Amino acid sequence: MKYNFDKTVNRINNNSAKWNEMEKNFGKDDLLPMWIADMDFETAPEILEEMKNKLDQKIFGYVSRPDSYYQSAIDWSKKRYNYDIEPASIVHSPGVIPTISILLKNFAKDTDKIMIQTPVYPPFAGTVKNSNKTLVENKLIQDDNGNWKIDFKDFEDKAKDENLKWFILCNPHNPVGRVWKKEELKKIADICLKYDVRVISDEIWRDLVYKGHEFTAFASLSKEVENITITCFSATKTFNLAGLQASFAVFPRKDELDLFDSKLGALDIKRNNPFSLVAMEAAFNKGEEWLNELVEYLEGNVNFVIDYVEKNIPKVKIVKPEGTYLVWFDFRELNLSNEEISKALIKEGKVALNNGTSFGDVGSEFFRMNIACPRYMVQDAIKRVDKAVKALEKDLALI
Ligand SMILES: Cc1ncc(COP(=O)(O)O)c(C=O)c1O
């Protein structure tokens, strides 16, 4: 490998949310942090070089985004996903969640219902609630082998409701790790077209997909589908740049793009910072080799976790994610409450995982592990989970 993902980066002095906010979120700060979704890897040197060049300019005033900035995102989308984006339809936003939030507040009516597929990234439900709209859940289901699927019958039943106007798609899906297949996306699209439901497609995880799986941009399905879809993506998740706060939104309709842009303008958050400006463009233009190695390394981490769990913690179930760097642990076979499992992970295991209940009620007794860190940390983390489970099993044997 050309890039070293085994390198330890000390993030304690980095004001890192993942490493420095454990006391606040878990009540203890001596845990191994495997929660919030950023990576413990340095970003690609090709990106750092451009950021250093920007630093050397020694001026950080207001910046404007050149056409080449957008073109880099357009070229990447075309090259990797055969997704054609019209230059006039793409716009900057400080983040995917800010985009969704602005859309729901300004595009949806008060009577509109918004559908999400739980368990799902918590801010989806948060943005719906904050915009005072009605949340509708289409719960994901598992087949006999535990694989996560869409309950299309339920999806259609809910889409039929004339107040159901928006659906927020998460592709690839956080936390279950599905990279939705073209056929699944087509079924979603058919239902949304039939019942006049608009789609906000959050594709922030699109670049992190494992061998044997293929990402499809929802809007690339057809012109008709593109016309009902607002797509959100970024290089921030892919290249560990989330702190730079930048993303793209693609609008099929010019009046909507203009309205969205004016809302950003009204808040005066349209201009991005000089570092995200060069970092995003460098990522898309020069980051592919780094990304390919990253994905290979991440898959090695995922495989390690799965192998360890199968051999040593058989009551805990994991379905191998098809993408993302998130592993969704199912503790239901322990027959314990979510609270008991959470306590054991923190107190006995000393490991910080995201509590599944934050992804919706259906996430109870599930916990999410972020494996985007050097392999030795993943090895340490899974041993801590093992220790917590053994302690719980010992307690059960004593009862
Ligand atoms: C599905 C999904 N969307 C959006 C985000 C955050 O995006 P942003 O930082 O651009 O708001 C995350 C972060 O984990 C995510 O998992």
The ligand as a Tripos MOL2 file, in Angstrom:
@<TRIPOS>MOLECULE
LIG
   16    16     1     0     0
SMALL
NO_CHARGES

@<TRIPOS>ATOM
      1 C1        -26.3610    9.5400    6.2780 C.3       1 LIG1
      2 C2        -25.6170   10.7630    6.7140 C.ar      1 LIG1
      3 N1        -25.9620   11.9540    6.2210 N.ar      1 LIG1
      4 C3        -25.3220   13.0840    6.5900 C.ar      1 LIG1
      5 C4        -24.2810   13.0410    7.5010 C.ar      1 LIG1
      6 C5        -23.6260   14.3080    7.9300 C.3       1 LIG1
      7 O1        -23.4650   15.1580    6.8640 O.3       1 LIG1
      8 P1        -23.0380   16.6780    7.0690 P.3       1 LIG1
      9 O2        -21.8860   16.6920    8.0430 O.co2     1 LIG1
     10 O3        -22.6420   17.1090    5.6960 O.co2     1 LIG1
     11 O4        -24.2430   17.3970    7.5760 O.co2     1 LIG1
     12 C6        -23.8870   11.8080    8.0400 C.ar      1 LIG1
     13 C7        -22.7990   11.7410    9.0160 C.2       1 LIG1
     14 O5        -22.5310   10.7280    9.5960 O.2       1 LIG1
     15 C8        -24.5790   10.6450    7.6300 C.ar      1 LIG1
     16 O6        -24.2580    9.4410    8.1070 O.3       1 LIG1
@<TRIPOS>BOND
     1     1     2 1
     2     2     3 ar
     3     2    15 ar
     4     3     4 ar
     5     4     5 ar
     6     5     6 1
     7     5    12 ar
     8     6     7 1
     9     7     8 1
    10     8     9 2
    11     8    10 1
    12     8    11 1
    13    12    13 1
    14    12    15 ar
    15    13    14 2
    16    15    16 1
@<TRIPOS>SUBSTRUCTURE
     1 LIG1         1 GROUP 0 **** ****
